[in-house]
Amino acid sequence: MSIGEAVQCKPVEVSVGEKGLERAIKHLKRKMAAEGILRELKRRRHYMKPSVRRRKKEAEAARRRRKRLKTFG
């Protein structure tokens, strides 16, 4: 699979029945969260260079370590 190639997948569908639009929207959000669509959208919103992503991940791990040591130390 190359970078420009589109991914084919089943569309997310929600029918609006007699329960109303609000319930259909809530159901759609739940389905999108289960599929991981929202997480993927947030991840793709801003491009992050691999070096920056690595530094951010390391900083987050160090923060968790400090927090863990503070509570148990």
C-alpha positions as a Markdown table, in Angstrom:
| # | Residue | x | y | z |
|---|---|---|---|---|
| 1 | Met | 0.0 | 0.0 | 0.0 |
| 2 | Ser | 1.5 | 3.3 | -1.0 |
| 3 | Ile | 1.1 | 6.7 | 0.6 |
| 4 | Gly | -1.4 | 8.1 | -1.9 |
| 5 | Glu | -3.6 | 5.0 | -2.1 |
| 6 | Ala | -7.0 | 5.3 | -0.6 |
| 7 | Val | -8.2 | 2.8 | 2.0 |
| 8 | Gln | -11.5 | 1.1 | 1.1 |
| 9 | Cys | -13.7 | 0.4 | 4.0 |
| 10 | Lys | -17.4 | 0.0 | 4.9 |
| 11 | Pro | -19.1 | 3.4 | 5.5 |
| 12 | Val | -20.5 | 4.2 | 8.9 |
| 13 | Glu | -24.2 | 4.5 | 8.7 |
| 14 | Val | -26.9 | 5.4 | 11.2 |
| 15 | Ser | -30.6 | 5.5 | 10.5 |
| 16 | Val | -32.8 | 8.1 | 12.0 |
| 17 | Gly | -35.9 | 6.4 | 13.2 |
| 18 | Glu | -38.8 | 7.5 | 15.4 |
| 19 | Lys | -36.3 | 7.9 | 18.3 |
| 20 | Gly | -35.2 | 11.2 | 16.8 |
| 21 | Leu | -32.1 | 13.0 | 15.4 |
| 22 | Glu | -30.4 | 13.6 | 18.8 |
| 23 | Arg | -30.3 | 9.8 | 19.5 |
| 24 | Ala | -29.0 | 9.2 | 15.9 |
| 25 | Ile | -26.2 | 11.7 | 16.4 |
| 26 | Lys | -25.3 | 10.1 | 19.7 |
| 27 | His | -25.3 | 6.6 | 18.1 |
| 28 | Leu | -23.1 | 7.9 | 15.2 |
| 29 | Lys | -20.5 | 9.4 | 17.6 |
| 30 | Arg | -20.4 | 6.1 | 19.5 |
| 31 | Lys | -19.8 | 4.2 | 16.3 |
| 32 | Met | -17.1 | 6.6 | 15.2 |
| 33 | Ala | -15.4 | 6.3 | 18.5 |
| 34 | Ala | -15.5 | 2.5 | 18.3 |
| 35 | Glu | -14.1 | 2.5 | 14.8 |
| 36 | Gly | -11.3 | 4.9 | 15.9 |
| 37 | Ile | -12.2 | 7.6 | 13.3 |
| 38 | Leu | -12.1 | 10.5 | 15.8 |
| 39 | Arg | -8.7 | 9.5 | 17.1 |
| 40 | Glu | -7.4 | 9.2 | 13.6 |
| 41 | Leu | -8.8 | 12.6 | 12.6 |
| 42 | Lys | -7.2 | 14.3 | 15.6 |
| 43 | Arg | -3.9 | 12.6 | 14.8 |
| 44 | Arg | -3.9 | 13.7 | 11.2 |
| 45 | Arg | -5.0 | 17.3 | 11.9 |
| 46 | His | -1.4 | 18.5 | 12.3 |
| 47 | Tyr | 1.7 | 17.0 | 10.8 |
| 48 | Met | 4.4 | 16.3 | 13.4 |
| 49 | Lys | 7.9 | 15.5 | 12.3 |
| 50 | Pro | 9.1 | 12.0 | 13.4 |
| 51 | Ser | 11.9 | 13.6 | 15.6 |
| 52 | Val | 9.3 | 15.9 | 17.3 |
| 53 | Arg | 6.9 | 13.0 | 17.8 |
| 54 | Arg | 9.7 | 10.9 | 19.4 |
| 55 | Arg | 10.8 | 13.8 | 21.7 |
| 56 | Lys | 7.2 | 14.4 | 22.8 |
| 57 | Lys | 6.7 | 10.6 | 23.5 |
| 58 | Glu | 9.9 | 10.5 | 25.6 |
| 59 | Ala | 8.9 | 13.7 | 27.5 |
| 60 | Glu | 5.5 | 12.2 | 28.2 |
| 61 | Ala | 7.1 | 8.9 | 29.5 |
| 62 | Ala | 9.5 | 10.9 | 31.7 |
| 63 | Arg | 6.5 | 12.9 | 33.1 |
| 64 | Arg | 4.7 | 9.7 | 33.9 |
| 65 | Arg | 7.8 | 8.3 | 35.6 |
| 66 | Arg | 8.2 | 11.5 | 37.7 |
| 67 | Lys | 4.6 | 11.4 | 38.7 |
| 68 | Arg | 4.8 | 7.7 | 39.7 |
| 69 | Leu | 7.9 | 8.3 | 41.7 |
| 70 | Lys | 6.3 | 11.2 | 43.5 |
| 71 | Thr | 3.2 | 9.2 | 44.5 |
| 72 | Phe | 5.2 | 6.1 | 45.6 |
| 73 | Gly | 8.5 | 7.6 | 46.6 |
